[in-house]
Amino acid sequence: MRWAIWNRSARSVSPSIQRGRAPNVERPPARGIAGSSAALFPVIRNVSKPDLSQRHGGNLVDGASTWAQAAVGSGPVHGMVRSARRGAGGLGDSAECARAANGVPPLARVYRWRKFFAGLAFLASLGSCDFIESQLAPKARLEPRWETHDAAAVATIDHSAWGEFLNVHVSRGADGIARVDYSRVTKSSQEQLATYISELSATPISRFNRCEQLAYWVNLYNALTVDLVLSRFPIDSILDIDISPGLLEFGPWDKVIAEVEGQPLSLNDIEHRILRPIWQDARIHYALNCAALGCPNLQRKPFTAAKAERMLESAAREFINSKRGVRIEDNRLVVSKIYNWFSSDFGGNHDAVISHLTAYASPALAEALIEFRGIDSFEYDWRLNDAQSR
């Protein structure tokens, strides 16, 4: 679901371009709300582990423009550079082998790192880190083959196994956050979850109607996420599951972890190639859980075709009326980074986001939101939604 540029705000120090448990990153203090462009140039030092509550994101590459793809060594421009380098007048494999034998870094690696730092320099020149994050967040791009459905179909999909798992292992704390008791999930329960996921993967989903498909994809996404965390537990954050391919991709979201109708799928495929572009419903963001405290709650009941509409409405109200979604402090409006990363789904600007928030806010919060003409800050807590870490 998510992606990462991690920056330092006036309240915390957190890592920048980092993989897994690499050294922490310290940056200069932020400049105003937007932060400093210098924040993208870290000073790497062996210091204490970062505060996960200030991490911001997952995939830097998906959704980037062509220049960004070229800068990080991927995409069509980089492909042309590679082809040109291998063409007439370029260095062949034998020359590269000779460089390696002499202890000289391969030219491809040199070029890649030059592009990497050039990309950082260009991103920094844009200024606002919030703006950069919003531009580089994954965009909704439809994979046409998943549009297939049978509007007349009446068959249903059984999600009771997922419901049993949620009922036993998910609980809500006094702070309103739903957490998973990962450490107490038995081997038997984990095997039952794996069986449920396998059964979903074997389901010919194109033969079902749209309502069944919506529940199917939401439940599959959430079940895959929980199963992924269980396979790596104990961890402090889902960002520690750094299995996505690519130099600037973080976390697990771009790793292929499922197959449906013969098509390999990642979590990002489910969210950004299927759910967002097909349903075009901002409330989808309240249904998906990425195993982070800052994410909308993992519901204790599975989504079903019959209850999906009510559950989406309830999840939207629940999140917006929580401190993770919206809060006002010192006359400043602070909202979840979800509304920055996926601003286009909520109207594309601050006024539209505030209108969306107001529509689901409690009377007191709605009245307070009327006074704001912009959003002052975006925040997100990437710590794991683990029941034992309260």
C-alpha positions as a Markdown table, in Angstrom:
| # | Residue | x | y | z |
|---|---|---|---|---|
| 1 | Met | 0.0 | 0.0 | 0.0 |
| 2 | Arg | 2.8 | 2.3 | 0.8 |
| 3 | Trp | 6.1 | 4.0 | 0.0 |
| 4 | Ala | 8.8 | 6.0 | 1.7 |
| 5 | Ile | 10.8 | 9.2 | 1.8 |
| 6 | Trp | 11.7 | 9.4 | 5.4 |
| 7 | Asn | 12.5 | 12.9 | 6.6 |
| 8 | Arg | 13.4 | 14.7 | 9.8 |
| 9 | Ser | 10.8 | 17.1 | 11.2 |
| 10 | Ala | 11.2 | 19.6 | 14.0 |
| 11 | Arg | 10.0 | 16.9 | 16.4 |
| 12 | Ser | 12.1 | 13.9 | 15.5 |
| 13 | Val | 15.2 | 12.3 | 13.8 |
| 14 | Ser | 14.4 | 9.5 | 11.4 |
| 15 | Pro | 16.1 | 7.7 | 8.5 |
| 16 | Ser | 16.2 | 8.7 | 4.9 |
| 17 | Ile | 17.2 | 6.4 | 2.1 |
| 18 | Gln | 17.7 | 3.2 | 4.1 |
| 19 | Arg | 17.3 | -0.5 | 3.6 |
| 20 | Gly | 16.3 | -2.8 | 6.4 |
| 21 | Arg | 18.4 | -2.1 | 9.4 |
| 22 | Ala | 21.0 | 0.1 | 7.8 |
| 23 | Pro | 22.7 | 2.9 | 9.8 |
| 24 | Asn | 20.4 | 5.7 | 10.8 |
| 25 | Val | 20.3 | 9.0 | 9.0 |
| 26 | Glu | 20.5 | 12.4 | 10.6 |
| 27 | Arg | 19.3 | 15.6 | 8.8 |
| 28 | Pro | 19.3 | 19.3 | 9.3 |
| 29 | Pro | 16.3 | 20.7 | 11.1 |
| 30 | Ala | 13.1 | 21.2 | 9.0 |
| 31 | Arg | 12.4 | 24.6 | 7.5 |
| 32 | Gly | 8.8 | 25.4 | 8.3 |
| 33 | Ile | 6.0 | 23.0 | 7.6 |
| 34 | Ala | 7.3 | 21.8 | 4.3 |
| 35 | Gly | 10.7 | 21.0 | 5.6 |
| 36 | Ser | 14.1 | 21.5 | 4.1 |
| 37 | Ser | 15.2 | 20.3 | 0.7 |
| 38 | Ala | 18.5 | 19.5 | 2.3 |
| 39 | Ala | 16.7 | 16.7 | 4.2 |
| 40 | Leu | 17.3 | 14.5 | 1.2 |
| 41 | Phe | 21.1 | 14.6 | 1.7 |
| 42 | Pro | 21.7 | 12.4 | 4.8 |
| 43 | Val | 24.8 | 12.2 | 7.0 |
| 44 | Ile | 25.2 | 8.4 | 7.7 |
| 45 | Arg | 26.4 | 7.7 | 11.2 |
| 46 | Asn | 26.2 | 4.7 | 13.6 |
| 47 | Val | 23.6 | 6.1 | 16.0 |
| 48 | Ser | 20.6 | 4.6 | 17.8 |
| 49 | Lys | 17.7 | 3.0 | 16.0 |
| 50 | Pro | 15.2 | 5.5 | 14.5 |
| 51 | Asp | 11.8 | 6.5 | 15.8 |
| 52 | Leu | 9.5 | 4.5 | 13.6 |
| 53 | Ser | 6.6 | 6.8 | 14.4 |
| 54 | Gln | 8.0 | 9.4 | 12.1 |
| 55 | Arg | 8.8 | 7.2 | 9.1 |
| 56 | His | 7.0 | 8.2 | 6.0 |
| 57 | Gly | 6.4 | 5.8 | 3.2 |
| 58 | Gly | 7.3 | 2.6 | 1.0 |
| 59 | Asn | 8.0 | 2.8 | -2.7 |
| 60 | Leu | 10.0 | 5.7 | -4.2 |
| 61 | Val | 9.9 | 4.5 | -7.8 |
| 62 | Asp | 6.4 | 3.5 | -8.6 |
| 63 | Gly | 4.5 | 6.6 | -9.9 |
| 64 | Ala | 7.7 | 8.6 | -10.5 |
| 65 | Ser | 8.0 | 10.5 | -13.8 |
| 66 | Thr | 10.4 | 9.5 | -16.5 |
| 67 | Trp | 13.2 | 11.8 | -15.3 |
| 68 | Ala | 13.0 | 10.2 | -11.8 |
| 69 | Gln | 13.1 | 6.7 | -13.3 |
| 70 | Ala | 16.2 | 7.6 | -15.3 |
| 71 | Ala | 17.8 | 9.1 | -12.2 |
| 72 | Val | 17.4 | 5.9 | -10.1 |
| 73 | Gly | 18.5 | 3.6 | -12.9 |
| 74 | Ser | 15.1 | 2.2 | -14.0 |
| 75 | Gly | 12.4 | 2.9 | -16.5 |
| 76 | Pro | 12.5 | 3.6 | -20.2 |
| 77 | Val | 15.2 | 6.3 | -20.2 |
| 78 | His | 17.6 | 4.0 | -18.3 |
| 79 | Gly | 16.8 | 1.2 | -20.7 |
| 80 | Met | 17.8 | 3.5 | -23.6 |
| 81 | Val | 21.0 | 4.4 | -21.8 |
| 82 | Arg | 21.8 | 0.7 | -21.2 |
| 83 | Ser | 21.1 | -0.1 | -24.9 |
| 84 | Ala | 23.3 | 2.7 | -26.2 |
| 85 | Arg | 26.1 | 1.7 | -23.8 |
| 86 | Arg | 26.0 | -1.9 | -25.2 |
| 87 | Gly | 25.9 | -0.7 | -28.8 |
| 88 | Ala | 28.7 | 0.2 | -31.2 |
| 89 | Gly | 31.6 | 1.9 | -29.5 |
| 90 | Gly | 30.5 | 0.8 | -26.1 |
| 91 | Leu | 32.3 | -1.4 | -23.6 |
| 92 | Gly | 31.5 | -5.1 | -24.0 |
| 93 | Asp | 31.3 | -7.8 | -21.4 |
| 94 | Ser | 35.1 | -8.6 | -21.7 |
| 95 | Ala | 36.0 | -5.0 | -20.9 |
| 96 | Glu | 33.7 | -5.1 | -17.9 |
| 97 | Cys | 35.3 | -8.4 | -16.7 |
| 98 | Ala | 38.7 | -6.8 | -17.0 |
| 99 | Arg | 37.7 | -3.9 | -14.9 |
| 100 | Ala | 36.3 | -6.3 | -12.3 |
| 101 | Ala | 39.5 | -8.4 | -12.3 |
| 102 | Asn | 41.6 | -5.2 | -11.7 |
| 103 | Gly | 39.4 | -4.3 | -8.7 |
| 104 | Val | 37.7 | -1.4 | -10.6 |
| 105 | Pro | 33.9 | -1.1 | -10.1 |
| 106 | Pro | 31.9 | -2.1 | -13.2 |
| 107 | Leu | 30.8 | 0.9 | -15.2 |
| 108 | Ala | 27.2 | -0.1 | -14.9 |
| 109 | Arg | 27.5 | 0.3 | -11.1 |
| 110 | Val | 29.3 | 3.6 | -11.4 |
| 111 | Tyr | 26.6 | 4.9 | -13.8 |
| 112 | Arg | 23.8 | 3.7 | -11.5 |
| 113 | Trp | 25.2 | 5.5 | -8.5 |
| 114 | Arg | 25.8 | 8.6 | -10.4 |
| 115 | Lys | 22.2 | 8.5 | -11.5 |
| 116 | Phe | 21.1 | 7.8 | -8.0 |
| 117 | Phe | 22.7 | 10.9 | -6.5 |
| 118 | Ala | 21.7 | 13.0 | -9.5 |
| 119 | Gly | 18.1 | 11.9 | -8.9 |
| 120 | Leu | 18.4 | 12.9 | -5.2 |
| 121 | Ala | 19.8 | 16.3 | -6.2 |
| 122 | Phe | 16.9 | 16.9 | -8.6 |
| 123 | Leu | 14.4 | 15.8 | -6.0 |
| 124 | Ala | 15.9 | 18.1 | -3.4 |
| 125 | Ser | 15.8 | 21.0 | -5.8 |
| 126 | Leu | 12.0 | 20.7 | -5.9 |
| 127 | Gly | 11.8 | 21.9 | -2.3 |
| 128 | Ser | 8.9 | 20.6 | -0.2 |
| 129 | Cys | 9.3 | 17.0 | 1.0 |
| 130 | Asp | 5.5 | 16.7 | 1.2 |
| 131 | Phe | 5.3 | 17.7 | -2.4 |
| 132 | Ile | 7.9 | 15.1 | -3.4 |
| 133 | Glu | 6.1 | 12.4 | -1.5 |
| 134 | Ser | 2.8 | 13.1 | -3.2 |
| 135 | Gln | 4.5 | 13.1 | -6.6 |
| 136 | Leu | 6.3 | 9.8 | -6.1 |
| 137 | Ala | 3.5 | 7.9 | -4.4 |
| 138 | Pro | 2.1 | 5.0 | -6.4 |
| 139 | Lys | -0.4 | 6.1 | -9.0 |
| 140 | Ala | -3.6 | 4.2 | -9.8 |
| 141 | Arg | -2.9 | 2.5 | -13.1 |
| 142 | Leu | -5.4 | 0.0 | -14.3 |
| 143 | Glu | -4.4 | -3.5 | -15.4 |
| 144 | Pro | -7.2 | -4.1 | -18.0 |
| 145 | Arg | -7.4 | -7.8 | -17.5 |
| 146 | Trp | -8.8 | -7.4 | -14.0 |
| 147 | Glu | -11.8 | -5.4 | -15.4 |
| 148 | Thr | -13.4 | -8.7 | -16.4 |
| 149 | His | -16.5 | -9.6 | -14.3 |
| 150 | Asp | -19.9 | -11.2 | -14.5 |
| 151 | Ala | -22.5 | -8.7 | -13.5 |
| 152 | Ala | -25.2 | -11.4 | -13.5 |
| 153 | Ala | -23.2 | -13.8 | -11.3 |
| 154 | Val | -24.8 | -14.8 | -7.9 |
| 155 | Ala | -22.1 | -17.0 | -6.6 |
| 156 | Thr | -20.4 | -15.9 | -3.3 |
| 157 | Ile | -17.0 | -16.4 | -1.8 |
| 158 | Asp | -16.6 | -17.9 | 1.7 |
| 159 | His | -14.4 | -15.7 | 3.9 |
| 160 | Ser | -15.3 | -17.4 | 7.2 |
| 161 | Ala | -11.8 | -18.7 | 7.8 |
| 162 | Trp | -10.4 | -15.2 | 7.6 |
| 163 | Gly | -13.2 | -14.1 | 10.0 |
| 164 | Glu | -12.2 | -16.7 | 12.5 |
| 165 | Phe | -8.6 | -15.6 | 12.4 |
| 166 | Leu | -9.6 | -11.9 | 12.9 |
| 167 | Asn | -11.9 | -12.6 | 15.7 |
| 168 | Val | -9.3 | -14.6 | 17.7 |
| 169 | His | -6.1 | -12.6 | 17.0 |
| 170 | Val | -7.2 | -9.0 | 16.5 |
| 171 | Ser | -8.2 | -6.7 | 19.4 |
| 172 | Arg | -8.8 | -3.0 | 19.8 |
| 173 | Gly | -7.1 | -1.1 | 22.6 |
| 174 | Ala | -8.2 | 1.9 | 24.6 |
| 175 | Asp | -6.7 | 4.2 | 22.0 |
| 176 | Gly | -9.0 | 2.7 | 19.4 |
| 177 | Ile | -6.2 | 1.1 | 17.4 |
| 178 | Ala | -6.8 | -2.5 | 16.2 |
| 179 | Arg | -3.7 | -4.7 | 16.9 |
| 180 | Val | -2.7 | -8.2 | 15.9 |
| 181 | Asp | -1.3 | -10.5 | 18.6 |
| 182 | Tyr | 1.3 | -11.9 | 16.3 |
| 183 | Ser | 3.3 | -13.7 | 19.0 |
| 184 | Arg | 0.3 | -15.8 | 20.0 |
| 185 | Val | -0.7 | -16.9 | 16.6 |
| 186 | Thr | -0.3 | -20.7 | 16.7 |
| 187 | Lys | 1.2 | -22.8 | 14.0 |
| 188 | Ser | -2.2 | -24.2 | 13.4 |
| 189 | Ser | -3.8 | -20.8 | 12.9 |
| 190 | Gln | -1.0 | -19.7 | 10.6 |
| 191 | Glu | -1.5 | -22.9 | 8.5 |
| 192 | Gln | -5.3 | -22.1 | 8.3 |
| 193 | Leu | -4.5 | -18.6 | 7.2 |
| 194 | Ala | -2.2 | -20.0 | 4.5 |
| 195 | Thr | -4.9 | -22.4 | 3.4 |
| 196 | Tyr | -7.4 | -19.5 | 3.1 |
| 197 | Ile | -5.0 | -17.5 | 1.0 |
| 198 | Ser | -4.4 | -20.5 | -1.2 |
| 199 | Glu | -8.1 | -21.0 | -1.7 |
| 200 | Leu | -8.5 | -17.3 | -2.7 |
| 201 | Ser | -5.6 | -17.6 | -5.1 |
| 202 | Ala | -7.3 | -20.6 | -6.7 |
| 203 | Thr | -10.6 | -18.7 | -7.1 |
| 204 | Pro | -11.5 | -17.7 | -10.7 |
| 205 | Ile | -12.4 | -14.2 | -9.6 |
| 206 | Ser | -13.2 | -12.9 | -13.1 |
| 207 | Arg | -16.4 | -15.0 | -13.0 |
| 208 | Phe | -17.8 | -13.1 | -10.0 |
| 209 | Asn | -19.8 | -9.8 | -9.8 |
| 210 | Arg | -18.2 | -6.5 | -8.8 |
| 211 | Cys | -19.4 | -6.6 | -5.2 |
| 212 | Glu | -17.9 | -10.1 | -4.6 |
| 213 | Gln | -14.7 | -8.9 | -6.3 |
| 214 | Leu | -14.3 | -5.9 | -4.0 |
| 215 | Ala | -14.6 | -8.0 | -0.9 |
| 216 | Tyr | -12.2 | -10.6 | -2.4 |
| 217 | Trp | -9.4 | -8.2 | -3.2 |
| 218 | Val | -9.6 | -6.3 | 0.2 |
| 219 | Asn | -9.6 | -9.6 | 2.2 |
| 220 | Leu | -6.7 | -11.0 | 0.0 |
| 221 | Tyr | -4.6 | -7.9 | 0.5 |
| 222 | Asn | -5.1 | -7.8 | 4.3 |
| 223 | Ala | -4.6 | -11.6 | 4.7 |
| 224 | Leu | -1.4 | -11.5 | 2.7 |
| 225 | Thr | -0.1 | -8.6 | 4.8 |
| 226 | Val | -0.7 | -10.4 | 8.1 |
| 227 | Asp | 0.8 | -13.6 | 6.7 |
| 228 | Leu | 3.8 | -11.7 | 5.5 |
| 229 | Val | 4.4 | -10.2 | 9.0 |
| 230 | Leu | 3.9 | -13.6 | 10.6 |
| 231 | Ser | 6.6 | -15.1 | 8.3 |
| 232 | Arg | 9.2 | -12.5 | 9.5 |
| 233 | Phe | 8.0 | -11.9 | 13.1 |
| 234 | Pro | 9.4 | -10.5 | 15.4 |
| 235 | Ile | 10.0 | -7.1 | 13.7 |
| 236 | Asp | 9.5 | -3.5 | 14.7 |
| 237 | Ser | 7.9 | -2.4 | 11.4 |
| 238 | Ile | 6.7 | -3.8 | 8.2 |
| 239 | Leu | 9.3 | -1.6 | 6.6 |
| 240 | Asp | 11.8 | -4.1 | 8.0 |
| 241 | Ile | 10.5 | -6.7 | 5.6 |
| 242 | Asp | 12.7 | -5.2 | 2.8 |
| 243 | Ile | 12.1 | -7.6 | 0.0 |
| 244 | Ser | 10.9 | -5.4 | -2.8 |
| 245 | Pro | 13.2 | -5.4 | -5.9 |
| 246 | Gly | 14.9 | -2.2 | -7.0 |
| 247 | Leu | 17.4 | 0.3 | -5.6 |
| 248 | Leu | 14.8 | 2.8 | -4.2 |
| 249 | Glu | 12.0 | 0.4 | -3.3 |
| 250 | Phe | 11.3 | -0.3 | 0.4 |
| 251 | Gly | 9.3 | -2.8 | 2.3 |
| 252 | Pro | 7.4 | -5.7 | 0.8 |
| 253 | Trp | 4.9 | -3.9 | -1.5 |
| 254 | Asp | 6.5 | -4.6 | -4.9 |
| 255 | Lys | 7.5 | -8.2 | -4.2 |
| 256 | Val | 5.4 | -10.8 | -6.0 |
| 257 | Ile | 3.7 | -12.8 | -3.2 |
| 258 | Ala | 0.6 | -14.2 | -4.8 |
| 259 | Glu | -0.8 | -15.6 | -8.0 |
| 260 | Val | -4.4 | -15.2 | -9.2 |
| 261 | Glu | -5.7 | -16.7 | -12.4 |
| 262 | Gly | -2.1 | -17.4 | -13.4 |
| 263 | Gln | -1.1 | -13.8 | -12.9 |
| 264 | Pro | 1.7 | -13.0 | -10.4 |
| 265 | Leu | 0.7 | -10.2 | -8.0 |
| 266 | Ser | 2.3 | -7.9 | -5.4 |
| 267 | Leu | 0.5 | -5.9 | -2.8 |
| 268 | Asn | 1.0 | -2.8 | -4.9 |
| 269 | Asp | -0.6 | -4.6 | -7.8 |
| 270 | Ile | -3.7 | -5.3 | -5.8 |
| 271 | Glu | -4.1 | -1.8 | -4.5 |
| 272 | His | -2.9 | 0.4 | -7.4 |
| 273 | Arg | -3.6 | -1.8 | -10.4 |
| 274 | Ile | -6.9 | -3.3 | -9.3 |
| 275 | Leu | -8.7 | -1.7 | -6.3 |
| 276 | Arg | -8.1 | 2.0 | -6.8 |
| 277 | Pro | -8.5 | 2.2 | -10.6 |
| 278 | Ile | -11.5 | -0.1 | -10.9 |
| 279 | Trp | -13.6 | 1.2 | -8.0 |
| 280 | Gln | -12.3 | 4.8 | -7.9 |
| 281 | Asp | -13.5 | 5.1 | -4.3 |
| 282 | Ala | -11.4 | 6.9 | -1.8 |
| 283 | Arg | -12.8 | 4.8 | 1.0 |
| 284 | Ile | -10.7 | 1.9 | -0.3 |
| 285 | His | -7.9 | 3.4 | 1.7 |
| 286 | Tyr | -9.8 | 2.8 | 4.9 |
| 287 | Ala | -10.3 | -0.9 | 4.1 |
| 288 | Leu | -6.7 | -1.8 | 3.5 |
| 289 | Asn | -4.3 | -2.4 | 6.4 |
| 290 | Cys | -0.5 | -2.2 | 6.0 |
| 291 | Ala | 0.3 | -3.5 | 9.6 |
| 292 | Ala | 1.3 | -0.1 | 10.8 |
| 293 | Leu | -0.2 | 1.9 | 13.7 |
| 294 | Gly | -0.7 | 4.9 | 11.5 |
| 295 | Cys | -2.9 | 2.8 | 9.1 |
| 296 | Pro | -6.7 | 2.6 | 9.2 |
| 297 | Asn | -7.7 | -0.4 | 11.4 |
| 298 | Leu | -7.7 | -4.0 | 10.4 |
| 299 | Gln | -11.3 | -4.8 | 10.8 |
| 300 | Arg | -12.3 | -7.7 | 13.1 |
| 301 | Lys | -14.7 | -9.0 | 10.5 |
| 302 | Pro | -13.9 | -9.9 | 6.8 |
| 303 | Phe | -15.4 | -7.7 | 4.1 |
| 304 | Thr | -18.3 | -9.3 | 2.3 |
| 305 | Ala | -20.3 | -8.2 | -0.8 |
| 306 | Ala | -23.4 | -7.7 | 1.4 |
| 307 | Lys | -21.6 | -5.6 | 4.0 |
| 308 | Ala | -18.9 | -3.8 | 2.1 |
| 309 | Glu | -20.7 | -0.5 | 1.7 |
| 310 | Arg | -21.5 | -0.3 | 5.4 |
| 311 | Met | -18.0 | -1.4 | 6.4 |
| 312 | Leu | -16.4 | 1.3 | 4.1 |
| 313 | Glu | -18.5 | 4.0 | 5.6 |
| 314 | Ser | -17.8 | 2.8 | 9.2 |
| 315 | Ala | -14.1 | 2.5 | 8.5 |
| 316 | Ala | -13.9 | 6.1 | 7.1 |
| 317 | Arg | -15.7 | 7.6 | 10.1 |
| 318 | Glu | -13.6 | 5.6 | 12.5 |
| 319 | Phe | -10.3 | 6.7 | 11.0 |
| 320 | Ile | -11.1 | 10.3 | 10.4 |
| 321 | Asn | -12.4 | 10.7 | 14.0 |
| 322 | Ser | -9.2 | 9.2 | 15.4 |
| 323 | Lys | -6.0 | 11.1 | 16.1 |
| 324 | Arg | -4.2 | 9.0 | 13.5 |
| 325 | Gly | -6.5 | 10.5 | 10.8 |
| 326 | Val | -7.1 | 14.1 | 11.9 |
| 327 | Arg | -6.2 | 16.2 | 14.9 |
| 328 | Ile | -6.1 | 19.9 | 15.7 |
| 329 | Glu | -3.3 | 21.1 | 18.0 |
| 330 | Asp | -2.1 | 24.6 | 18.6 |
| 331 | Asn | -4.5 | 25.8 | 15.9 |
| 332 | Arg | -2.7 | 23.6 | 13.4 |
| 333 | Leu | -4.4 | 20.9 | 11.3 |
| 334 | Val | -2.5 | 17.7 | 11.3 |
| 335 | Val | -3.7 | 14.8 | 9.1 |
| 336 | Ser | -2.5 | 11.4 | 8.0 |
| 337 | Lys | 0.0 | 11.2 | 5.2 |
| 338 | Ile | -2.5 | 9.0 | 3.4 |
| 339 | Tyr | -4.2 | 12.3 | 2.4 |
| 340 | Asn | -0.9 | 13.5 | 0.9 |
| 341 | Trp | 0.3 | 10.4 | -0.8 |
| 342 | Phe | -3.1 | 9.7 | -2.4 |
| 343 | Ser | -4.4 | 13.3 | -2.6 |
| 344 | Ser | -5.8 | 12.7 | -6.1 |
| 345 | Asp | -8.2 | 10.1 | -4.6 |
| 346 | Phe | -9.6 | 12.7 | -2.2 |
| 347 | Gly | -10.0 | 15.6 | -4.7 |
| 348 | Gly | -6.5 | 16.6 | -5.4 |
| 349 | Asn | -6.0 | 19.6 | -3.1 |
| 350 | His | -6.2 | 20.6 | 0.5 |
| 351 | Asp | -9.7 | 22.1 | 0.2 |
| 352 | Ala | -11.0 | 18.9 | -1.3 |
| 353 | Val | -9.3 | 16.8 | 1.4 |
| 354 | Ile | -10.8 | 18.9 | 4.1 |
| 355 | Ser | -14.3 | 18.6 | 2.5 |
| 356 | His | -13.9 | 14.8 | 2.6 |
| 357 | Leu | -12.8 | 14.9 | 6.2 |
| 358 | Thr | -15.7 | 17.1 | 7.1 |
| 359 | Ala | -18.2 | 14.7 | 5.5 |
| 360 | Tyr | -17.2 | 11.9 | 7.9 |
| 361 | Ala | -16.2 | 14.0 | 11.0 |
| 362 | Ser | -18.1 | 14.2 | 14.2 |
| 363 | Pro | -20.2 | 17.4 | 14.7 |
| 364 | Ala | -17.5 | 19.0 | 16.9 |
| 365 | Leu | -14.6 | 18.1 | 14.5 |
| 366 | Ala | -16.6 | 19.1 | 11.4 |
| 367 | Glu | -17.3 | 22.5 | 13.0 |
| 368 | Ala | -13.6 | 23.0 | 13.8 |
| 369 | Leu | -12.5 | 21.9 | 10.3 |
| 370 | Ile | -14.6 | 24.7 | 8.7 |
| 371 | Glu | -12.1 | 27.2 | 10.0 |
| 372 | Phe | -9.2 | 25.8 | 8.1 |
| 373 | Arg | -8.2 | 26.7 | 4.5 |
| 374 | Gly | -5.3 | 24.4 | 4.3 |
| 375 | Ile | -3.4 | 21.5 | 6.0 |
| 376 | Asp | -0.5 | 22.3 | 8.2 |
| 377 | Ser | 1.2 | 18.9 | 8.5 |
| 378 | Phe | 1.1 | 15.3 | 7.5 |
| 379 | Glu | 2.1 | 12.4 | 9.8 |
| 380 | Tyr | 2.2 | 8.6 | 9.8 |
| 381 | Asp | 3.3 | 6.0 | 12.4 |
| 382 | Trp | 5.1 | 3.0 | 10.8 |
| 383 | Arg | 5.5 | 1.0 | 14.0 |
| 384 | Leu | 4.1 | -2.5 | 13.8 |
| 385 | Asn | 0.4 | -2.9 | 14.9 |
| 386 | Asp | 1.5 | -5.6 | 17.4 |
| 387 | Ala | -0.7 | -6.2 | 20.4 |
| 388 | Gln | 2.3 | -6.9 | 22.7 |
| 389 | Ser | 3.8 | -3.4 | 22.0 |
| 390 | Arg | 1.2 | -1.3 | 23.6 |
